Amino acid sequence: MRNEPIRILQCMPTNMVCGGIENFIMNIYKNIDRNKVQFDFLTHGVGKNYFEEEIRQLGGEIYRVPFIKEYKKYQEQMTSILRENQEKYHTIHIHATYAMSYYDAKLAKKCKMQNIIMHSHSANTNVKKRKIVQKLLKNQMTKVTNYQLACSKEAAKWMFPKQVIEEEQYKIIKNGIYVENYSFEPKIREKVRSKLQVQGNFVVGHVGRLSEAKNHVFLLEVFKEILKEESTAKLLLVGEGELKEKIKQRAQELGILEQIIFVGNSESVQELLQAMDVFVFPSLFEGFGLAALEAQTTGLPCFLADHITKEVKVTDLVVYISLKETPKYWAKRILDKRDNKRENKIDIVKNKKYDIKSIAKELEEFYLKID
């Protein structure tokens, strides 16, 4: 019988920005039984930790190391943290978007960490250099890890060797949401639309970090085509990121900046989704695409790039379109759904087992079993 909870060291790819991976693990953290399992965080990089106060309030500790590009400092500091806490942590859970996280696992193994989990959250990259690194390192992944997790089959294929995939030696941990929070409510929709001053507008929505992966430049071109037929259209962008100014500049060049609402990061994404009429998600790559799941749950028609995993299609609201198609073609398909009748989809999403509470319980049991 344990008197104290086991402590899991969550190794994050960033300094806990407000991104998909970070929101996922924080939602897990809030829903596990913290009398049995407690989280601490090892983060990479500098700058604001969006969740720092919340982590402290939940009882977690935070360690920081540089990004791997500062390899000597990164190696020294991470090794020091792991060796000083050998008795405290039996398990490190590494959250990865590509195979450079191999080095986190390699150092953990060198420091004799008992359980090393590699968790794949992405499925591709359009950066040629990264693809080369991925090919070289993924085949070494099982030499430095004990357990392989992924948010989808495509994410598993991206991160792990062929043998692991063929023999199904990995475990899928679904990306979950607070399903009940995404119930469609007409009164909330009208309230938010009034606040945004879009009561009579056709609102095209997107939720995602303003980064290269989300393909906002293409989204702007699609929206410009939508405006040609639907002059009342507004583009609602939820999220922050390093490309914000570049996106604004491109919108200015296209003559559509005045029709775009930049919301930034928000703790009320579920309410902002209520205000939208369609959801457009032309990402260059995704491990799963949690925002698309959230959008479906509120009853929004969703238009996704066709290489995004089919596992995210949990309702009949998803339309997949190739990025090889023109922005004009995307616009036409989107406008065809402008009169969609909104319906709740929470029961369907629950039945497909995407509720965060059940996923947190599954991961909690997994930790207790291996520790």
N, C-alpha and C positions, 0 to 999 in steps of 0.2 A: 504494500500500500504506500503510495507516494504522499509525502507530507507537503512537498512543494511542486509546482507545475514544472514540466520539462521546458527548457528554453530552446527555441529554434532560431538560428541566426539566418535572417532573410537577407540574402546578398542581392542588392538591386543594381540595375545597370545605370541608374542616374542618381542624382541627389534628391530623389523623391519629388520630382516635378508632378504637376497635376495631369498625368497621362494615364493611358489605359491599364498598363501593368500595375502602376502605383495605386490606382483606384481599386483594381481587383484585389490586390493583397490587403489593402486597408479594409475593404468590405469583409474579407475573410477574417481579418484580425478582430473586427467588431462583433463577429458572430460565432467565433469559437468559444468554447468554455475555457476562460482564462484561468480558472482554478486548476485546469489540467495541462493546458498548453499556453505558453507565453512567447511573444515574439520580441526579438531585438533586431536591429537593422544595421547592415554594413552597406554604406552608400558610396557611390563613385562621383567624383567631381566636387566643384565648389558652388557657392551661390545659395539662394534661398531654398530651404527644405519646406515645401508647401505643407507637409503633414507633421512637422516637428512637434508642435504643441499637442496635437491629438495623440501622437505616439507616446509622449511623456505622460499624458493623462491616463492612457490605457496601461501604463506600467512598463513601457518599452524603453530600451536604451538605444543610442545611436552612435555608431562608429563611422569615421569618414576616411577614405583613401583617395588618392588622385586617380584620374583616368589612366588607363593602361599606356597611353602614349608617353606619359612620364614614367617609363617602366621601372627605373631604378627606385624612385621614391615609392611608386605603387607597390613593388615587390617587398621593399623593406617594411613599409607600414602595415601591409596586409599580413605579412608573416609575423610581425610583432603582435598584432591583435589576436591572431589565431593561436599563437603559442602561449600568450599570456592567459588565454581563456580556454585552455584544453579541457579542464575539468568541468567548465560551465556548459560547453556546447558539445553534444555528440552529433548533432545534425546541422548541416548548412544547406539551405535551399537557395540555389542560384537561379535567378530569373534572367533569361537570355533572349536577345533578339537575333544575335548571330554568334558564330562559333568562337569569337575572341574570348567569350566567357570561359572557354576551355582553360585559360590561364588562371582564373579564379579557382576552378576545380583542381588544377594541377598543384597550386599552392596549398589548398586545403588538404590534399592527399599527402603532400610533403610534410605537412604539420600534423599528420596522423589523425585527421578528422574521421570519425567512425562512419558516419552516413553522409554521403555527398549526393545531393539531388540536383539534376540539371532539368530545368523547366523551360521548354521552348514556347515563346509567345509570338513568334513571327514566322513568315513562310517564304520570304524572298527579299531581295534588294535589287535595285537597279544600278547599284554602284559596282562597276566591273572588278575593282580591286577587292571588294568584300566577297564577291562570288568566288574569287580565286582562293582567298583565305578560308572561306567556308568549305570548299572542296578538300583543302589540305587538312583541316583540323577536325572535321566532323567524324572522320574515320578513326580518330584517336580518342573520341569522347568516352567510350566505354572503358578505356584504360584508367581514367581518372574519376569516374563516377560510379555509384552503386545503383542509382535509380534514375530512370528517365521518364519525365512527365511532359505533356504537351497540351495545348489548348485545342488542338484539332489534329486530324490526320496529316494535313498538309504541313502543319508546323512540325510534326514529328519527322516527316520526310526531309524537311529542310535542315534539321539539327542533328539527326542521328544516322549511324551507318545503315547500309542496306539490310544487313542481317537482323538488326534490331527491328526494322520495319517488317520484314518478311516473317519473322518469328513472333511478331507482336509482343516484344519484350518491353514495351512502354505502356504507360497508363495515361488515359485522357482525363484531365481535370477540366471540366467545362467552365467557361467564363459565365458567371452568374450575375443576376441583378435582383434588386428588391422588387419582385414582380408586382406586388400590390401597389407600389408607388407609381406604376406606369398605367394605371387604369385611366381610360379616356373619360374626361369630365367636361362636358360642354361649358359649364360655368367658369371653370378654370381657363379654358381656351379663350373665352370672351374677355376675361379679366386680363390675361397676358397680352392678347392682341391689342386691347385698349391701351395698356401700358406702353407697348411698343409702337403704338399709333399705326397699326396695319389692319384696322378693322375691315376695310374693303379691298384688301390686297391679296394676290395669290402669292403665298409665302413658300419659297423654296428653301429648305433647311439642310444644314450640314453640322455635324458635331465631330470635332477632331483637332488634334494639335496642328498648329500652323507650321507644318514641316513638309519636307519634300515628299515623304511617303504618301501623304494624303492627296497630293495632286490637285491643289487648289487652282493652279493656273489653267488647267483643263476645265475645271468647274466654272471658272469665270467665263470661259469661251462658250460653254453650254448655256450659262445664264444669259449671256448677251443674245444668243439665238432665241431663248425663251421670251426676252423682252420685245423682240420683233413682232411676235404674235400676241403677247399678253403684256401690254404696256404698264399694267398695275403691279407687275411682279416685283417682289422684294427678295433679296438673298440674305438669309439669317445665318451668320457664321458664329458658332460657339466654340471657343478655344483660344489659346494663346500659343505663341511659338516664335522661333527665330526668324521665320520668313514673313512676319506680319507686314513690315514696311515694304518688302518686295511685292507682296500680294496687293497692297494698297496702290502701289505705283502702277502695277499692271492693270488694275481696275480703272485707274485714272486714264491710262493710255487707251483703254477700250471704251471709255466714256460711260462707265456704269457705276462709278464709285458712289454716287448719290443714292443709288438704289440698294446699297449694301449696308446691313446693320452688323457691326462687329461687337459682339457681346462680351468677348473675353472668356476667361474661366468662370464657371458658374456652379454653385451648389444646388441649383434648381433646374437641372437639365430636363427632368421629367416634365416640368411645367413649360419650358421652352418648346419641347417637342409637341405639346398640346397645341401651340400656336401655329405650327407649320401645317402646310397642305400636302407637301411631298418631301421625301428625304432622299438626298443624292449623295452617293458614296463612291467616287471614282478612284479609289486608292490604287497606287502602283503596287503595293503589297500589304497584306494583313495576315496576322496569325489566325485571327478569328473575325474580329469586327464587332466588338461589343456594342458600339453605338447603333449599329444596324439592328441588333436584337432589341435594344431599348425602343427604337423607333417603331419596329413592328408591333411591339407590345401595346403601344398607344394607338395602333390602328392606322399608321401612316403607310402609304405606298412607298416602297423603297427601291431605288435604282442603283444597282451595284455593278462595279467592274466584274466581268465574267470569270476572272481568275481567282476571285475571293472564294474561300472555301464554301462548298455547298452546304456544309453543316450549319451555317448561319441562317439558312432559309428554314425557319421553323413554322412559318405561316405561308399562306398563298399571296402575300403582299409583296414578295420580292421578285423583281425583274432584273435579270442579269443581261448586261450589254457589254460588248467588246470595246476596249479602248481604241481599237482600230477603226471603229465607226466614227463618223464626223460629229462634231458638236451639234450640228443641225439635226442629225438623226437622233441623238440623245434627247434634244429638246422636244422633238416631235413625240417620242415615246412618253416623255414626262407630261407633256400637255394633254395627252390622251387620258390621263388619270386625274385631271384637275377637278372633276366633279365627283370624285370618289366618295362614297358614303362611309363615314367613319364608324368603326365598330371595335369594341374591346376584344383583345386577343389574350388576355391574361390567363385564361383557363388552358388554352393551347400551350402557352409558354411554360406554365407550371407542369403540365402533363409531360412535356419534353425534358423536364428535370433541369431547368435553368434557374431555379430559385436559389439565391445566394445562401440561404440558411441551410439547405440540404447539402450544398456543395462544401460549405464550411465544416459541416459535420463529417462529411466524407474525408476531407483533408485532415481534420483533427484525429480521426480514427487511424488514418495512414501514419501520421507522426507517432502516435502512441504505440502502434504495432512495431515500428522499426527502431524506436529509440531504446 
